[in-house]
Amino acid sequence: MAFVIDSISPKRSLSDRLRAAARGAFRRASDHYMYHRTIRELQALDARTLADLGLNRSAIRSAARETVYGHQD
């Protein structure tokens, strides 16, 4: 036997939707900034320091993406 639960979500006002969109845009911009800042900081390190961190130059972008966004591509 299957059950269907129909929940009616309250309508969000325009101002709530705009606020949510602004928060999302700010979060994406902040993440983008942190991603590029992490890349710049890792690129400034010498090869020995990168090796101490377990990284090489080719892994910098991947490490920055994982650090900021929490996943690898």
CHARMM-style PDB file with segment names, atoms N, HN, CA, C and O in Angstrom:
ATOM      1  N   MET     1       0.851  -1.165   0.000  1.00  0.00      PROA
ATOM      2  CA  MET     1       0.000   0.000   0.000  1.00  0.00      PROA
ATOM      3  C   MET     1       0.903   1.237   0.000  1.00  0.00      PROA
ATOM      4  O   MET     1       1.881   1.289   0.746  1.00  0.00      PROA
ATOM      5  N   ALA     2       0.591   2.194  -0.803  1.00  0.00      PROA
ATOM      6  HN  ALA     2      -0.203   2.152  -1.409  1.00  0.00      PROA
ATOM      7  CA  ALA     2       1.380   3.415  -0.909  1.00  0.00      PROA
ATOM      8  C   ALA     2       0.631   4.570  -0.253  1.00  0.00      PROA
ATOM      9  O   ALA     2      -0.595   4.657  -0.311  1.00  0.00      PROA
ATOM     10  N   PHE     3       1.377   5.419   0.347  1.00  0.00      PROA
ATOM     11  HN  PHE     3       2.373   5.349   0.394  1.00  0.00      PROA
ATOM     12  CA  PHE     3       0.812   6.610   0.973  1.00  0.00      PROA
ATOM     13  C   PHE     3       1.355   7.840   0.273  1.00  0.00      PROA
ATOM     14  O   PHE     3       2.528   7.889  -0.095  1.00  0.00      PROA
ATOM     15  N   VAL     4       0.528   8.799   0.096  1.00  0.00      PROA
ATOM     16  HN  VAL     4      -0.426   8.759   0.395  1.00  0.00      PROA
ATOM     17  CA  VAL     4       0.941  10.066  -0.495  1.00  0.00      PROA
ATOM     18  C   VAL     4       0.708  11.144   0.540  1.00  0.00      PROA
ATOM     19  O   VAL     4      -0.398  11.324   1.049  1.00  0.00      PROA
ATOM     20  N   ILE     5       1.758  11.841   0.829  1.00  0.00      PROA
ATOM     21  HN  ILE     5       2.657  11.695   0.415  1.00  0.00      PROA
ATOM     22  CA  ILE     5       1.640  12.956   1.769  1.00  0.00      PROA
ATOM     23  C   ILE     5       1.743  14.238   0.966  1.00  0.00      PROA
ATOM     24  O   ILE     5       2.747  14.498   0.303  1.00  0.00      PROA
ATOM     25  N   ASP     6       0.720  15.009   1.036  1.00  0.00      PROA
ATOM     26  HN  ASP     6      -0.096  14.798   1.575  1.00  0.00      PROA
ATOM     27  CA  ASP     6       0.684  16.269   0.301  1.00  0.00      PROA
ATOM     28  C   ASP     6       0.868  17.394   1.300  1.00  0.00      PROA
ATOM     29  O   ASP     6      -0.029  17.716   2.079  1.00  0.00      PROA
ATOM     30  N   SER     7       2.030  17.973   1.260  1.00  0.00      PROA
ATOM     31  HN  SER     7       2.759  17.712   0.627  1.00  0.00      PROA
ATOM     32  CA  SER     7       2.260  19.097   2.175  1.00  0.00      PROA
ATOM     33  C   SER     7       2.236  20.386   1.374  1.00  0.00      PROA
ATOM     34  O   SER     7       2.871  20.501   0.326  1.00  0.00      PROA
ATOM     35  N   ILE     8       1.523  21.308   1.867  1.00  0.00      PROA
ATOM     36  HN  ILE     8       1.007  21.215   2.718  1.00  0.00      PROA
ATOM     37  CA  ILE     8       1.404  22.602   1.205  1.00  0.00      PROA
ATOM     38  C   ILE     8       2.411  23.535   1.868  1.00  0.00      PROA
ATOM     39  O   ILE     8       2.314  23.852   3.054  1.00  0.00      PROA
ATOM     40  N   SER     9       3.372  23.960   1.068  1.00  0.00      PROA
ATOM     41  HN  SER     9       3.450  23.703   0.105  1.00  0.00      PROA
ATOM     42  CA  SER     9       4.363  24.880   1.622  1.00  0.00      PROA
ATOM     43  C   SER     9       3.798  26.297   1.581  1.00  0.00      PROA
ATOM     44  O   SER     9       3.132  26.689   0.622  1.00  0.00      PROA
ATOM     45  N   PRO    10       4.072  27.040   2.618  1.00  0.00      PROA
ATOM     46  CA  PRO    10       3.569  28.419   2.621  1.00  0.00      PROA
ATOM     47  C   PRO    10       4.251  29.223   1.509  1.00  0.00      PROA
ATOM     48  O   PRO    10       5.436  29.044   1.228  1.00  0.00      PROA
ATOM     49  N   LYS    11       3.508  30.071   0.913  1.00  0.00      PROA
ATOM     50  HN  LYS    11       2.545  30.216   1.140  1.00  0.00      PROA
ATOM     51  CA  LYS    11       4.068  30.924  -0.147  1.00  0.00      PROA
ATOM     52  C   LYS    11       5.054  31.904   0.468  1.00  0.00      PROA
ATOM     53  O   LYS    11       4.774  32.558   1.473  1.00  0.00      PROA
ATOM     54  N   ARG    12       6.195  31.982  -0.157  1.00  0.00      PROA
ATOM     55  HN  ARG    12       6.422  31.450  -0.974  1.00  0.00      PROA
ATOM     56  CA  ARG    12       7.194  32.942   0.322  1.00  0.00      PROA
ATOM     57  C   ARG    12       6.950  34.274  -0.364  1.00  0.00      PROA
ATOM     58  O   ARG    12       6.597  34.338  -1.541  1.00  0.00      PROA
ATOM     59  N   SER    13       7.143  35.314   0.391  1.00  0.00      PROA
ATOM     60  HN  SER    13       7.430  35.262   1.348  1.00  0.00      PROA
ATOM     61  CA  SER    13       6.935  36.653  -0.174  1.00  0.00      PROA
ATOM     62  C   SER    13       8.075  37.000  -1.118  1.00  0.00      PROA
ATOM     63  O   SER    13       9.128  36.362  -1.110  1.00  0.00      PROA
ATOM     64  N   LEU    14       7.849  37.996  -1.910  1.00  0.00      PROA
ATOM     65  HN  LEU    14       6.993  38.514  -1.917  1.00  0.00      PROA
ATOM     66  CA  LEU    14       8.861  38.455  -2.853  1.00  0.00      PROA
ATOM     67  C   LEU    14      10.113  38.890  -2.114  1.00  0.00      PROA
ATOM     68  O   LEU    14      11.222  38.583  -2.550  1.00  0.00      PROA
ATOM     69  N   SER    15       9.958  39.594  -1.011  1.00  0.00      PROA
ATOM     70  HN  SER    15       9.057  39.844  -0.657  1.00  0.00      PROA
ATOM     71  CA  SER    15      11.130  40.055  -0.261  1.00  0.00      PROA
ATOM     72  C   SER    15      11.917  38.872   0.302  1.00  0.00      PROA
ATOM     73  O   SER    15      13.146  38.928   0.344  1.00  0.00      PROA
ATOM     74  N   ASP    16      11.242  37.801   0.736  1.00  0.00      PROA
ATOM     75  HN  ASP    16      10.243  37.756   0.701  1.00  0.00      PROA
ATOM     76  CA  ASP    16      11.944  36.603   1.212  1.00  0.00      PROA
ATOM     77  C   ASP    16      12.739  35.950   0.087  1.00  0.00      PROA
ATOM     78  O   ASP    16      13.880  35.530   0.279  1.00  0.00      PROA
ATOM     79  N   ARG    17      12.119  35.872  -1.092  1.00  0.00      PROA
ATOM     80  HN  ARG    17      11.192  36.213  -1.248  1.00  0.00      PROA
ATOM     81  CA  ARG    17      12.813  35.277  -2.240  1.00  0.00      PROA
ATOM     82  C   ARG    17      13.998  36.129  -2.675  1.00  0.00      PROA
ATOM     83  O   ARG    17      15.042  35.588  -3.041  1.00  0.00      PROA
ATOM     84  N   LEU    18      13.856  37.443  -2.643  1.00  0.00      PROA
ATOM     85  HN  LEU    18      13.008  37.883  -2.346  1.00  0.00      PROA
ATOM     86  CA  LEU    18      14.971  38.324  -3.014  1.00  0.00      PROA
ATOM     87  C   LEU    18      16.104  38.220  -2.008  1.00  0.00      PROA
ATOM     88  O   LEU    18      17.277  38.196  -2.381  1.00  0.00      PROA
ATOM     89  N   ARG    19      15.747  38.159  -0.723  1.00  0.00      PROA
ATOM     90  HN  ARG    19      14.794  38.178  -0.419  1.00  0.00      PROA
ATOM     91  CA  ARG    19      16.769  37.996   0.312  1.00  0.00      PROA
ATOM     92  C   ARG    19      17.528  36.686   0.140  1.00  0.00      PROA
ATOM     93  O   ARG    19      18.752  36.651   0.264  1.00  0.00      PROA
ATOM     94  N   ALA    20      16.804  35.616  -0.144  1.00  0.00      PROA
ATOM     95  HN  ALA    20      15.810  35.644  -0.245  1.00  0.00      PROA
ATOM     96  CA  ALA    20      17.432  34.309  -0.355  1.00  0.00      PROA
ATOM     97  C   ALA    20      18.343  34.342  -1.585  1.00  0.00      PROA
ATOM     98  O   ALA    20      19.435  33.774  -1.563  1.00  0.00      PROA
ATOM     99  N   ALA    21      17.904  34.995  -2.642  1.00  0.00      PROA
ATOM    100  HN  ALA    21      17.017  35.456  -2.661  1.00  0.00      PROA
ATOM    101  CA  ALA    21      18.731  35.114  -3.846  1.00  0.00      PROA
ATOM    102  C   ALA    21      19.989  35.928  -3.564  1.00  0.00      PROA
ATOM    103  O   ALA    21      21.070  35.583  -4.040  1.00  0.00      PROA
ATOM    104  N   ALA    22      19.854  37.002  -2.797  1.00  0.00      PROA
ATOM    105  HN  ALA    22      18.975  37.282  -2.410  1.00  0.00      PROA
ATOM    106  CA  ALA    22      21.012  37.833  -2.452  1.00  0.00      PROA
ATOM    107  C   ALA    22      21.997  37.045  -1.589  1.00  0.00      PROA
ATOM    108  O   ALA    22      23.208  37.133  -1.791  1.00  0.00      PROA
ATOM    109  N   ARG    23      21.480  36.273  -0.627  1.00  0.00      PROA
ATOM    110  HN  ARG    23      20.496  36.201  -0.463  1.00  0.00      PROA
ATOM    111  CA  ARG    23      22.368  35.453   0.215  1.00  0.00      PROA
ATOM    112  C   ARG    23      23.108  34.431  -0.632  1.00  0.00      PROA
ATOM    113  O   ARG    23      24.303  34.212  -0.437  1.00  0.00      PROA
ATOM    114  N   GLY    24      22.408  33.804  -1.571  1.00  0.00      PROA
ATOM    115  HN  GLY    24      21.436  33.982  -1.729  1.00  0.00      PROA
ATOM    116  CA  GLY    24      23.039  32.827  -2.449  1.00  0.00      PROA
ATOM    117  C   GLY    24      24.112  33.453  -3.319  1.00  0.00      PROA
ATOM    118  O   GLY    24      25.188  32.881  -3.496  1.00  0.00      PROA
ATOM    119  N   ALA    25      23.821  34.626  -3.861  1.00  0.00      PROA
ATOM    120  HN  ALA    25      22.947  35.090  -3.717  1.00  0.00      PROA
ATOM    121  CA  ALA    25      24.792  35.317  -4.705  1.00  0.00      PROA
ATOM    122  C   ALA    25      26.020  35.724  -3.889  1.00  0.00      PROA
ATOM    123  O   ALA    25      27.153  35.601  -4.356  1.00  0.00      PROA
ATOM    124  N   PHE    26      25.788  36.203  -2.680  1.00  0.00      PROA
ATOM    125  HN  PHE    26      24.868  36.302  -2.300  1.00  0.00      PROA
ATOM    126  CA  PHE    26      26.911  36.587  -1.825  1.00  0.00      PROA
ATOM    127  C   PHE    26      27.765  35.368  -1.479  1.00  0.00      PROA
ATOM    128  O   PHE    26      28.994  35.448  -1.494  1.00  0.00      PROA
ATOM    129  N   ARG    27      27.122  34.244  -1.168  1.00  0.00      PROA
ATOM    130  HN  ARG    27      26.124  34.180  -1.156  1.00  0.00      PROA
ATOM    131  CA  ARG    27      27.862  33.025  -0.826  1.00  0.00      PROA
ATOM    132  C   ARG    27      28.693  32.550  -2.018  1.00  0.00      PROA
ATOM    133  O   ARG    27      29.850  32.163  -1.852  1.00  0.00      PROA
ATOM    134  N   ARG    28      28.105  32.577  -3.225  1.00  0.00      PROA
ATOM    135  HN  ARG    28      27.165  32.890  -3.359  1.00  0.00      PROA
ATOM    136  CA  ARG    28      28.851  32.158  -4.408  1.00  0.00      PROA
ATOM    137  C   ARG    28      30.032  33.082  -4.676  1.00  0.00      PROA
ATOM    138  O   ARG    28      31.117  32.611  -5.018  1.00  0.00      PROA
ATOM    139  N   ALA    29      29.837  34.390  -4.526  1.00  0.00      PROA
ATOM    140  HN  ALA    29      28.955  34.772  -4.248  1.00  0.00      PROA
ATOM    141  CA  ALA    29      30.923  35.348  -4.736  1.00  0.00      PROA
ATOM    142  C   ALA    29      32.023  35.143  -3.698  1.00  0.00      PROA
ATOM    143  O   ALA    29      33.208  35.200  -4.023  1.00  0.00      PROA
ATOM    144  N   SER    30      31.631  34.907  -2.465  1.00  0.00      PROA
ATOM    145  HN  SER    30      30.668  34.860  -2.200  1.00  0.00      PROA
ATOM    146  CA  SER    30      32.599  34.675  -1.402  1.00  0.00      PROA
ATOM    147  C   SER    30      33.398  33.399  -1.657  1.00  0.00      PROA
ATOM    148  O   SER    30      34.617  33.385  -1.484  1.00  0.00      PROA
ATOM    149  N   ASP    31      32.718  32.329  -2.068  1.00  0.00      PROA
ATOM    150  HN  ASP    31      31.728  32.341  -2.208  1.00  0.00      PROA
ATOM    151  CA  ASP    31      33.409  31.078  -2.386  1.00  0.00      PROA
ATOM    152  C   ASP    31      34.366  31.266  -3.555  1.00  0.00      PROA
ATOM    153  O   ASP    31      35.486  30.754  -3.535  1.00  0.00      PROA
ATOM    154  N   HSD    32      33.928  32.000  -4.574  1.00  0.00      PROA
ATOM    155  HN  HSD    32      33.018  32.416  -4.591  1.00  0.00      PROA
ATOM    156  CA  HSD    32      34.771  32.260  -5.745  1.00  0.00      PROA
ATOM    157  C   HSD    32      36.038  33.016  -5.325  1.00  0.00      PROA
ATOM    158  O   HSD    32      37.141  32.680  -5.757  1.00  0.00      PROA
ATOM    159  N   TYR    33      35.870  34.030  -4.486  1.00  0.00      PROA
ATOM    160  HN  TYR    33      34.974  34.303  -4.135  1.00  0.00      PROA
ATOM    161  CA  TYR    33      37.010  34.801  -4.003  1.00  0.00      PROA
ATOM    162  C   TYR    33      37.967  33.903  -3.213  1.00  0.00      PROA
ATOM    163  O   TYR    33      39.179  33.961  -3.419  1.00  0.00      PROA
ATOM    164  N   MET    34      37.432  33.078  -2.313  1.00  0.00      PROA
ATOM    165  HN  MET    34      36.447  33.031  -2.145  1.00  0.00      PROA
ATOM    166  CA  MET    34      38.275  32.209  -1.490  1.00  0.00      PROA
ATOM    167  C   MET    34      39.001  31.166  -2.344  1.00  0.00      PROA
ATOM    168  O   MET    34      40.149  30.828  -2.055  1.00  0.00      PROA
ATOM    169  N   TYR    35      38.358  30.660  -3.375  1.00  0.00      PROA
ATOM    170  HN  TYR    35      37.425  30.935  -3.610  1.00  0.00      PROA
ATOM    171  CA  TYR    35      38.984  29.699  -4.281  1.00  0.00      PROA
ATOM    172  C   TYR    35      40.212  30.318  -4.941  1.00  0.00      PROA
ATOM    173  O   TYR    35      41.288  29.720  -4.945  1.00  0.00      PROA
ATOM    174  N   HSD    36      40.050  31.512  -5.497  1.00  0.00      PROA
ATOM    175  HN  HSD    36      39.176  31.998  -5.494  1.00  0.00      PROA
ATOM    176  CA  HSD    36      41.177  32.164  -6.172  1.00  0.00      PROA
ATOM    177  C   HSD    36      42.249  32.613  -5.188  1.00  0.00      PROA
ATOM    178  O   HSD    36      43.435  32.583  -5.518  1.00  0.00      PROA
ATOM    179  N   ARG    37      41.866  33.020  -4.009  1.00  0.00      PROA
ATOM    180  HN  ARG    37      40.903  33.045  -3.740  1.00  0.00      PROA
ATOM    181  CA  ARG    37      42.847  33.403  -2.991  1.00  0.00      PROA
ATOM    182  C   ARG    37      43.661  32.185  -2.559  1.00  0.00      PROA
ATOM    183  O   ARG    37      44.875  32.283  -2.379  1.00  0.00      PROA
ATOM    184  N   THR    38      43.004  31.048  -2.395  1.00  0.00      PROA
ATOM    185  HN  THR    38      42.018  30.969  -2.541  1.00  0.00      PROA
ATOM    186  CA  THR    38      43.705  29.821  -2.022  1.00  0.00      PROA
ATOM    187  C   THR    38      44.701  29.426  -3.103  1.00  0.00      PROA
ATOM    188  O   THR    38      45.825  29.028  -2.797  1.00  0.00      PROA
ATOM    189  N   ILE    39      44.297  29.534  -4.360  1.00  0.00      PROA
ATOM    190  HN  ILE    39      43.384  29.858  -4.609  1.00  0.00      PROA
ATOM    191  CA  ILE    39      45.209  29.222  -5.464  1.00  0.00      PROA
ATOM    192  C   ILE    39      46.424  30.144  -5.419  1.00  0.00      PROA
ATOM    193  O   ILE    39      47.559  29.679  -5.527  1.00  0.00      PROA
ATOM    194  N   ARG    40      46.195  31.445  -5.261  1.00  0.00      PROA
ATOM    195  HN  ARG    40      45.273  31.823  -5.174  1.00  0.00      PROA
ATOM    196  CA  ARG    40      47.319  32.400  -5.218  1.00  0.00      PROA
ATOM    197  C   ARG    40      48.276  32.078  -4.084  1.00  0.00      PROA
ATOM    198  O   ARG    40      49.493  32.113  -4.265  1.00  0.00      PROA
ATOM    199  N   GLU    41      47.727  31.760  -2.908  1.00  0.00      PROA
ATOM    200  HN  GLU    41      46.738  31.732  -2.761  1.00  0.00      PROA
ATOM    201  CA  GLU    41      48.581  31.479  -1.756  1.00  0.00      PROA
ATOM    202  C   GLU    41      49.370  30.187  -1.945  1.00  0.00      PROA
ATOM    203  O   GLU    41      50.543  30.121  -1.576  1.00  0.00      PROA
ATOM    204  N   LEU    42      48.744  29.169  -2.510  1.00  0.00      PROA
ATOM    205  HN  LEU    42      47.792  29.223  -2.810  1.00  0.00      PROA
ATOM    206  CA  LEU    42      49.466  27.917  -2.744  1.00  0.00      PROA
ATOM    207  C   LEU    42      50.511  28.078  -3.844  1.00  0.00      PROA
ATOM    208  O   LEU    42      51.585  27.483  -3.760  1.00  0.00      PROA
ATOM    209  N   GLN    43      50.216  28.874  -4.877  1.00  0.00      PROA
ATOM    210  HN  GLN    43      49.344  29.357  -4.945  1.00  0.00      PROA
ATOM    211  CA  GLN    43      51.188  29.091  -5.947  1.00  0.00      PROA
ATOM    212  C   GLN    43      52.404  29.872  -5.457  1.00  0.00      PROA
ATOM    213  O   GLN    43      53.481  29.772  -6.044  1.00  0.00      PROA
ATOM    214  N   ALA    44      52.240  30.644  -4.394  1.00  0.00      PROA
ATOM    215  HN  ALA    44      51.365  30.725  -3.917  1.00  0.00      PROA
ATOM    216  CA  ALA    44      53.353  31.420  -3.859  1.00  0.00      PROA
ATOM    217  C   ALA    44      54.337  30.555  -3.066  1.00  0.00      PROA
ATOM    218  O   ALA    44      55.453  30.989  -2.779  1.00  0.00      PROA
ATOM    219  N   LEU    45      53.928  29.333  -2.711  1.00  0.00      PROA
ATOM    220  HN  LEU    45      53.021  28.980  -2.943  1.00  0.00      PROA
ATOM    221  CA  LEU    45      54.804  28.447  -1.942  1.00  0.00      PROA
ATOM    222  C   LEU    45      55.840  27.798  -2.845  1.00  0.00      PROA
ATOM    223  O   LEU    45      55.604  27.593  -4.035  1.00  0.00      PROA
ATOM    224  N   ASP    46      57.006  27.473  -2.255  1.00  0.00      PROA
ATOM    225  HN  ASP    46      57.198  27.639  -1.287  1.00  0.00      PROA
ATOM    226  CA  ASP    46      58.023  26.774  -3.038  1.00  0.00      PROA
ATOM    227  C   ASP    46      57.690  25.279  -3.095  1.00  0.00      PROA
ATOM    228  O   ASP    46      56.818  24.797  -2.370  1.00  0.00      PROA
ATOM    229  N   ALA    47      58.395  24.559  -3.964  1.00  0.00      PROA
ATOM    230  HN  ALA    47      59.103  24.950  -4.553  1.00  0.00      PROA
ATOM    231  CA  ALA    47      58.107  23.145  -4.203  1.00  0.00      PROA
ATOM    232  C   ALA    47      58.270  22.307  -2.939  1.00  0.00      PROA
ATOM    233  O   ALA    47      57.512  21.363  -2.718  1.00  0.00      PROA
ATOM    234  N   ARG    48      59.243  22.643  -2.119  1.00  0.00      PROA
ATOM    235  HN  ARG    48      59.859  23.410  -2.299  1.00  0.00      PROA
ATOM    236  CA  ARG    48      59.475  21.863  -0.900  1.00  0.00      PROA
ATOM    237  C   ARG    48      58.319  22.020   0.090  1.00  0.00      PROA
ATOM    238  O   ARG    48      57.876  21.043   0.695  1.00  0.00      PROA
ATOM    239  N   THR    49      57.839  23.242   0.250  1.00  0.00      PROA
ATOM    240  HN  THR    49      58.199  24.035  -0.241  1.00  0.00      PROA
ATOM    241  CA  THR    49      56.716  23.478   1.161  1.00  0.00      PROA
ATOM    242  C   THR    49      55.460  22.786   0.649  1.00  0.00      PROA
ATOM    243  O   THR    49      54.701  22.208   1.427  1.00  0.00      PROA
ATOM    244  N   LEU    50      55.241  22.849  -0.674  1.00  0.00      PROA
ATOM    245  HN  LEU    50      55.857  23.319  -1.305  1.00  0.00      PROA
ATOM    246  CA  LEU    50      54.100  22.135  -1.251  1.00  0.00      PROA
ATOM    247  C   LEU    50      54.221  20.636  -1.000  1.00  0.00      PROA
ATOM    248  O   LEU    50      53.233  19.978  -0.673  1.00  0.00      PROA
ATOM    249  N   ALA    51      55.430  20.094  -1.152  1.00  0.00      PROA
ATOM    250  HN  ALA    51      56.233  20.629  -1.417  1.00  0.00      PROA
ATOM    251  CA  ALA    51      55.640  18.667  -0.905  1.00  0.00      PROA
ATOM    252  C   ALA    51      55.363  18.326   0.554  1.00  0.00      PROA
ATOM    253  O   ALA    51      54.821  17.261   0.850  1.00  0.00      PROA
ATOM    254  N   ASP    52      55.731  19.221   1.466  1.00  0.00      PROA
ATOM    255  HN  ASP    52      56.171  20.086   1.226  1.00  0.00      PROA
ATOM    256  CA  ASP    52      55.435  18.998   2.882  1.00  0.00      PROA
ATOM    257  C   ASP    52      53.933  18.931   3.128  1.00  0.00      PROA
ATOM    258  O   ASP    52      53.478  18.239   4.038  1.00  0.00      PROA
ATOM    259  N   LEU    53      53.166  19.651   2.313  1.00  0.00      PROA
ATOM    260  HN  LEU    53      53.536  20.213   1.573  1.00  0.00      PROA
ATOM    261  CA  LEU    53      51.703  19.632   2.413  1.00  0.00      PROA
ATOM    262  C   LEU    53      51.086  18.459   1.646  1.00  0.00      PROA
ATOM    263  O   LEU    53      49.876  18.238   1.692  1.00  0.00      PROA
ATOM    264  N   GLY    54      51.933  17.718   0.946  1.00  0.00      PROA
ATOM    265  HN  GLY    54      52.917  17.897   0.908  1.00  0.00      PROA
ATOM    266  CA  GLY    54      51.442  16.592   0.157  1.00  0.00      PROA
ATOM    267  C   GLY    54      50.881  17.006  -1.183  1.00  0.00      PROA
ATOM    268  O   GLY    54      50.046  16.306  -1.757  1.00  0.00      PROA
ATOM    269  N   LEU    55      51.337  18.146  -1.686  1.00  0.00      PROA
ATOM    270  HN  LEU    55      52.014  18.714  -1.220  1.00  0.00      PROA
ATOM    271  CA  LEU    55      50.842  18.669  -2.963  1.00  0.00      PROA
ATOM    272  C   LEU    55      51.977  18.863  -3.948  1.00  0.00      PROA
ATOM    273  O   LEU    55      53.137  18.980  -3.553  1.00  0.00      PROA
ATOM    274  N   ASN    56      51.648  18.897  -5.222  1.00  0.00      PROA
ATOM    275  HN  ASN    56      50.706  18.803  -5.543  1.00  0.00      PROA
ATOM    276  CA  ASN    56      52.572  19.379  -6.238  1.00  0.00      PROA
ATOM    277  C   ASN    56      51.843  20.457  -7.029  1.00  0.00      PROA
ATOM    278  O   ASN    56      50.644  20.666  -6.844  1.00  0.00      PROA
ATOM    279  N   ARG    57      52.552  21.126  -7.890  1.00  0.00      PROA
ATOM    280  HN  ARG    57      53.526  20.957  -8.040  1.00  0.00      PROA
ATOM    281  CA  ARG    57      51.958  22.266  -8.601  1.00  0.00      PROA
ATOM    282  C   ARG    57      50.702  21.889  -9.388  1.00  0.00      PROA
ATOM    283  O   ARG    57      49.765  22.681  -9.485  1.00  0.00      PROA
ATOM    284  N   SER    58      50.686  20.692  -9.943  1.00  0.00      PROA
ATOM    285  HN  SER    58      51.447  20.048  -9.865  1.00  0.00      PROA
ATOM    286  CA  SER    58      49.532  20.307 -10.761  1.00  0.00      PROA
ATOM    287  C   SER    58      48.282  20.026  -9.924  1.00  0.00      PROA
ATOM    288  O   SER    58      47.185  19.946 -10.476  1.00  0.00      PROA
ATOM    289  N   ALA    59      48.424  19.875  -8.617  1.00  0.00      PROA
ATOM    290  HN  ALA    59      49.315  19.940  -8.169  1.00  0.00      PROA
ATOM    291  CA  ALA    59      47.284  19.566  -7.749  1.00  0.00      PROA
ATOM    292  C   ALA    59      46.730  20.794  -7.029  1.00  0.00      PROA
ATOM    293  O   ALA    59      45.799  20.675  -6.232  1.00  0.00      PROA
ATOM    294  N   ILE    60      47.291  21.966  -7.301  1.00  0.00      PROA
ATOM    295  HN  ILE    60      48.046  22.063  -7.949  1.00  0.00      PROA
ATOM    296  CA  ILE    60      46.880  23.174  -6.572  1.00  0.00      PROA
ATOM    297  C   ILE    60      45.404  23.496  -6.800  1.00  0.00      PROA
ATOM    298  O   ILE    60      44.669  23.713  -5.836  1.00  0.00      PROA
ATOM    299  N   ARG    61      44.965  23.529  -8.037  1.00  0.00      PROA
ATOM    300  HN  ARG    61      45.562  23.353  -8.820  1.00  0.00      PROA
ATOM    301  CA  ARG    61      43.565  23.887  -8.325  1.00  0.00      PROA
ATOM    302  C   ARG    61      42.595  22.870  -7.720  1.00  0.00      PROA
ATOM    303  O   ARG    61      41.552  23.239  -7.182  1.00  0.00      PROA
ATOM    304  N   SER    62      42.943  21.614  -7.811  1.00  0.00      PROA
ATOM    305  HN  SER    62      43.791  21.314  -8.248  1.00  0.00      PROA
ATOM    306  CA  SER    62      42.093  20.572  -7.244  1.00  0.00      PROA
ATOM    307  C   SER    62      42.014  20.700  -5.721  1.00  0.00      PROA
ATOM    308  O   SER    62      40.938  20.552  -5.140  1.00  0.00      PROA
ATOM    309  N   ALA    63      43.146  20.974  -5.077  1.00  0.00      PROA
ATOM    310  HN  ALA    63      44.019  21.095  -5.549  1.00  0.00      PROA
ATOM    311  CA  ALA    63      43.158  21.139  -3.621  1.00  0.00      PROA
ATOM    312  C   ALA    63      42.358  22.371  -3.208  1.00  0.00      PROA
ATOM    313  O   ALA    63      41.645  22.339  -2.204  1.00  0.00      PROA
ATOM    314  N   ALA    64      42.469  23.445  -3.966  1.00  0.00      PROA
ATOM    315  HN  ALA    64      43.048  23.470  -4.781  1.00  0.00      PROA
ATOM    316  CA  ALA    64      41.707  24.664  -3.657  1.00  0.00      PROA
ATOM    317  C   ALA    64      40.212  24.415  -3.822  1.00  0.00      PROA
ATOM    318  O   ALA    64      39.411  24.853  -2.997  1.00  0.00      PROA
ATOM    319  N   ARG    65      39.839  23.716  -4.883  1.00  0.00      PROA
ATOM    320  HN  ARG    65      40.490  23.360  -5.554  1.00  0.00      PROA
ATOM    321  CA  ARG    65      38.423  23.417  -5.132  1.00  0.00      PROA
ATOM    322  C   ARG    65      37.856  22.551  -4.003  1.00  0.00      PROA
ATOM    323  O   ARG    65      36.752  22.797  -3.516  1.00  0.00      PROA
ATOM    324  N   GLU    66      38.612  21.548  -3.599  1.00  0.00      PROA
ATOM    325  HN  GLU    66      39.509  21.348  -3.994  1.00  0.00      PROA
ATOM    326  CA  GLU    66      38.152  20.674  -2.523  1.00  0.00      PROA
ATOM    327  C   GLU    66      38.040  21.432  -1.205  1.00  0.00      PROA
ATOM    328  O   GLU    66      37.099  21.220  -0.440  1.00  0.00      PROA
ATOM    329  N   THR    67      38.996  22.309  -0.941  1.00  0.00      PROA
ATOM    330  HN  THR    67      39.761  22.482  -1.562  1.00  0.00      PROA
ATOM    331  CA  THR    67      38.993  23.075   0.289  1.00  0.00      PROA
ATOM    332  C   THR    67      37.800  24.039   0.365  1.00  0.00      PROA
ATOM    333  O   THR    67      37.126  24.126   1.391  1.00  0.00      PROA
ATOM    334  N   VAL    68      37.559  24.742  -0.710  1.00  0.00      PROA
ATOM    335  HN  VAL    68      38.107  24.671  -1.543  1.00  0.00      PROA
ATOM    336  CA  VAL    68      36.510  25.773  -0.701  1.00  0.00      PROA
ATOM    337  C   VAL    68      35.119  25.182  -0.922  1.00  0.00      PROA
ATOM    338  O   VAL    68      34.172  25.513  -0.207  1.00  0.00      PROA
ATOM    339  N   TYR    69      35.008  24.308  -1.916  1.00  0.00      PROA
ATOM    340  HN  TYR    69      35.777  24.039  -2.496  1.00  0.00      PROA
ATOM    341  CA  TYR    69      33.684  23.811  -2.296  1.00  0.00      PROA
ATOM    342  C   TYR    69      33.363  22.443  -1.685  1.00  0.00      PROA
ATOM    343  O   TYR    69      32.211  22.007  -1.703  1.00  0.00      PROA
ATOM    344  N   GLY    70      34.372  21.776  -1.152  1.00  0.00      PROA
ATOM    345  HN  GLY    70      35.308  22.130  -1.137  1.00  0.00      PROA
ATOM    346  CA  GLY    70      34.144  20.491  -0.493  1.00  0.00      PROA
ATOM    347  C   GLY    70      34.029  19.303  -1.405  1.00  0.00      PROA
ATOM    348  O   GLY    70      33.535  18.259  -0.977  1.00  0.00      PROA
ATOM    349  N   HSD    71      34.462  19.409  -2.644  1.00  0.00      PROA
ATOM    350  HN  HSD    71      34.863  20.257  -2.992  1.00  0.00      PROA
ATOM    351  CA  HSD    71      34.421  18.272  -3.557  1.00  0.00      PROA
ATOM    352  C   HSD    71      35.486  18.421  -4.622  1.00  0.00      PROA
ATOM    353  O   HSD    71      36.012  19.510  -4.850  1.00  0.00      PROA
ATOM    354  N   GLN    72      35.792  17.324  -5.262  1.00  0.00      PROA
ATOM    355  HN  GLN    72      35.365  16.439  -5.076  1.00  0.00      PROA
ATOM    356  CA  GLN    72      36.721  17.334  -6.380  1.00  0.00      PROA
ATOM    357  C   GLN    72      35.976  17.024  -7.659  1.00  0.00      PROA
ATOM    358  O   GLN    72      34.970  16.314  -7.641  1.00  0.00      PROA
ATOM    359  N   ASP    73      36.462  17.550  -8.767  1.00  0.00      PROA
ATOM    360  HN  ASP    73      37.280  18.127  -8.782  1.00  0.00      PROA
ATOM    361  CA  ASP    73      35.853  17.236 -10.073  1.00  0.00      PROA
ATOM    362  C   ASP    73      36.615  16.144 -10.744  1.00  0.00      PROA
ATOM    363  OT1 ASP    73      36.263  15.735 -11.850  1.00  0.00      PROA
TER     364      ASP     73
END
